[in-house]
Amino acid sequence: MAKSTRAPWERSNPRKRAGKSSKHLSPAQKSAAKARAHRAGRRYPNLVDNMRMAAKKKSSKKKSSKKTSKSKASKAKSTTSAKKTRKRNAKKAKSRKHRASAREKDPRGGLTAAGRKAFARKQGAHLRPGVTKPESEMTPQEMRRKGSWAVRFYGRAKLPPLVDGKGQPTRHALSAHAWGEPVPKTVAAARRIAAKGERLLARYRRAKVRA
């Protein structure tokens, strides 16, 4: 569309042609327009200085809009970055926890020395390694410890699962290895360990009476 060569004051108000109400300058803009006219040696009010002030108003609005958009984009970017950082840190923490857990658990069953130390730190309990000696070499206290463990783990009325969905022994079943017993995969095998525990406790009680 070709621009009109007529001066603005010779053209009709485009807002009126569009059926829109005219926009008015604020008192501050009028003062600025008046000062501008005075510096240029023009009489005021005049259309030139008013148009200049109106154009500045539009320009400042655009700049403000751009700043707001940039601010929003920056804020969104910052939020996304913070979320990513939190997610990354959570993943690292989970990985560290998993590695620590792997170090603390003996894959063959029971806890490692590091695991017993960690348990002592968290629970305040002093755990000792399981008794793996033959029955003939056990002291009365060792009989009591192993017997108590066997009855507690495998003598309960309802046993936890001894094998998982893949047929592999669970941690509960693997604990038998830490005490020098065959890892039970059936309830009957678990009950045999419990029965052995009962015998050890009976021997401990007899030894205690004799002492």
C-alpha positions as CSV (number, residue, x, y, z in Angstrom):
1,M,0.0,0.0,0.0
2,A,1.5,3.4,-1.1
3,K,2.0,6.0,1.6
4,S,0.0,9.2,1.3
5,T,2.0,12.3,0.4
6,R,-0.3,14.6,2.3
7,A,0.8,16.0,5.6
8,P,-0.8,14.3,8.7
9,W,-2.9,17.3,9.5
10,E,-4.4,17.2,6.0
11,R,-5.5,13.6,6.4
12,S,-8.5,12.3,8.3
13,N,-8.0,10.5,11.6
14,P,-7.6,6.8,10.7
15,R,-9.0,5.7,14.0
16,K,-12.2,7.6,13.3
17,R,-12.4,5.9,9.9
18,A,-12.1,2.5,11.6
19,G,-14.8,3.4,14.0
20,K,-12.4,3.5,17.0
21,S,-12.2,6.2,19.6
22,S,-9.3,8.5,19.6
23,K,-6.4,8.0,22.0
24,H,-5.3,10.9,24.1
25,L,-1.9,11.8,25.4
26,S,-1.4,11.7,29.2
27,P,-0.6,14.9,31.0
28,A,3.0,13.9,31.2
29,Q,3.2,13.4,27.5
30,K,1.5,16.7,26.8
31,S,4.1,18.4,29.0
32,A,6.9,16.7,27.1
33,A,5.3,17.6,23.8
34,K,5.0,21.2,24.9
35,A,8.6,21.3,26.0
36,R,9.7,19.8,22.7
37,A,7.7,22.4,20.7
38,H,9.2,25.2,22.9
39,R,12.8,24.0,22.2
40,A,12.0,23.9,18.4
41,G,10.4,27.3,18.5
42,R,7.0,26.0,17.5
43,R,3.6,27.0,18.9
44,Y,1.8,24.5,21.0
45,P,-0.5,22.6,20.8
46,N,0.6,21.2,17.4
47,L,0.2,17.9,15.7
48,V,3.9,17.3,15.1
49,D,4.9,17.2,18.7
50,N,1.8,15.3,19.8
51,M,2.4,12.7,17.1
52,R,6.0,12.4,18.2
53,M,4.9,11.7,21.8
54,A,2.4,9.2,20.6
55,A,5.0,7.4,18.6
56,K,7.3,7.3,21.7
57,K,4.5,5.8,23.7
58,K,4.1,3.0,21.1
59,S,7.8,2.4,21.0
60,S,8.1,2.1,24.8
61,K,5.2,-0.3,24.8
62,K,7.0,-2.5,22.3
63,K,10.2,-2.4,24.2
64,S,8.3,-3.2,27.4
65,S,6.6,-6.1,25.7
66,K,10.0,-7.4,24.4
67,K,11.5,-7.1,27.8
68,T,8.6,-9.0,29.4
69,S,8.9,-11.7,26.7
70,K,12.6,-12.0,27.3
71,S,12.1,-12.1,31.1
72,K,9.5,-14.8,30.7
73,A,11.7,-16.8,28.4
74,S,14.7,-16.4,30.8
75,K,12.5,-17.4,33.8
76,A,11.2,-20.5,31.9
77,K,14.8,-21.4,30.9
78,S,15.9,-20.9,34.5
79,T,13.1,-23.1,35.8
80,T,13.8,-25.8,33.3
81,S,17.5,-25.7,34.2
82,A,16.7,-26.0,37.9
83,K,14.4,-28.9,37.3
84,K,17.1,-30.7,35.2
85,T,19.6,-30.0,38.0
86,R,17.3,-31.4,40.6
87,K,16.6,-34.4,38.5
88,R,20.3,-35.0,37.8
89,N,21.1,-34.7,41.5
90,A,18.4,-37.0,42.5
91,K,19.6,-39.6,40.0
92,K,23.2,-39.2,41.3
93,A,22.0,-39.6,44.9
94,K,20.0,-42.7,43.9
95,S,23.0,-44.2,42.2
96,R,25.3,-43.5,45.2
97,K,22.7,-45.1,47.5
98,H,22.5,-48.1,45.2
99,R,26.3,-48.5,45.1
100,A,26.5,-48.1,48.9
101,S,23.7,-50.8,49.3
102,A,25.6,-53.1,47.0
103,R,28.8,-52.7,49.0
104,E,26.9,-53.4,52.3
105,K,25.1,-56.6,51.1
106,D,27.1,-59.7,50.5
107,P,25.8,-61.2,47.2
108,R,26.0,-64.7,48.8
109,G,23.9,-63.7,51.8
110,G,24.0,-61.5,54.9
111,L,25.9,-58.3,55.3
112,T,29.5,-57.4,54.6
113,A,31.7,-55.7,57.2
114,A,30.8,-52.4,55.7
115,G,27.1,-53.3,55.9
116,R,27.4,-54.1,59.6
117,K,29.2,-50.8,60.2
118,A,26.4,-48.9,58.3
119,F,23.8,-50.8,60.3
120,A,25.5,-49.8,63.6
121,R,25.6,-46.2,62.4
122,K,21.9,-46.1,61.5
123,Q,20.4,-48.4,64.1
124,G,23.0,-48.3,66.9
125,A,23.1,-52.1,67.0
126,H,26.3,-54.0,67.0
127,L,26.0,-56.9,64.5
128,R,28.5,-59.7,64.4
129,P,29.2,-62.1,61.6
130,G,27.2,-65.3,61.6
131,V,28.5,-68.4,63.3
132,T,29.8,-70.8,60.6
133,K,31.7,-73.2,62.9
134,P,30.8,-76.9,63.1
135,E,28.5,-77.6,66.0
136,S,31.2,-79.5,67.9
137,E,33.5,-76.4,67.9
138,M,30.9,-73.9,69.1
139,T,31.0,-72.2,72.5
140,P,27.7,-72.0,74.4
141,Q,27.3,-68.4,73.4
142,E,27.8,-69.3,69.8
143,M,25.2,-72.0,70.1
144,R,22.8,-69.5,71.6
145,R,23.4,-67.0,68.8
146,K,23.1,-69.4,65.9
147,G,20.1,-71.2,67.5
148,S,18.3,-67.9,68.1
149,W,19.0,-66.8,64.5
150,A,17.8,-70.1,63.0
151,V,14.5,-70.1,65.0
152,R,13.9,-66.5,64.4
153,F,14.4,-66.6,60.7
154,Y,13.1,-70.0,59.7
155,G,10.9,-71.1,62.7
156,R,8.3,-68.4,62.3
157,A,4.7,-69.5,61.5
158,K,4.6,-67.8,58.1
159,L,7.8,-67.7,56.2
160,P,8.7,-64.9,53.8
161,P,9.3,-66.0,50.1
162,L,12.4,-68.1,49.8
163,V,12.6,-67.8,46.0
164,D,11.7,-65.0,43.7
165,G,9.8,-65.1,40.4
166,K,12.8,-66.3,38.5
167,G,13.4,-69.1,40.9
168,Q,16.4,-67.4,42.6
169,P,16.8,-67.4,46.4
170,T,15.7,-64.2,48.1
171,R,17.8,-62.3,50.6
172,H,15.9,-64.0,53.4
173,A,16.9,-67.4,52.1
174,L,20.5,-66.3,51.4
175,S,21.0,-65.3,55.0
176,A,21.5,-69.0,55.7
177,H,24.8,-68.9,53.8
178,A,26.1,-66.2,56.2
179,W,25.5,-68.7,59.0
180,G,27.2,-71.6,57.3
181,E,23.9,-73.3,56.4
182,P,22.7,-74.5,53.0
183,V,20.4,-71.9,51.3
184,P,16.8,-73.2,51.7
185,K,14.6,-73.0,48.6
186,T,11.7,-74.9,50.2
187,V,9.7,-74.6,53.4
188,A,10.9,-78.0,54.5
189,A,14.5,-77.0,54.1
190,A,13.9,-73.9,56.1
191,R,12.2,-75.9,58.9
192,R,15.2,-78.2,59.1
193,I,17.4,-75.2,59.8
194,A,14.9,-74.0,62.5
195,A,14.9,-77.5,64.0
196,K,18.7,-77.4,64.2
197,G,18.4,-74.0,65.9
198,E,16.1,-75.6,68.5
199,R,18.7,-78.3,69.2
200,L,21.4,-75.7,69.6
201,L,19.4,-73.7,72.0
202,A,18.6,-76.8,74.0
203,R,22.4,-77.6,74.2
204,Y,23.1,-74.0,75.3
205,R,20.5,-74.3,78.1
206,R,22.0,-77.6,79.3
207,A,25.5,-76.1,79.2
208,K,24.3,-73.1,81.2
209,V,22.7,-75.3,83.8
210,R,26.0,-77.3,84.2
211,A,27.9,-74.1,84.5
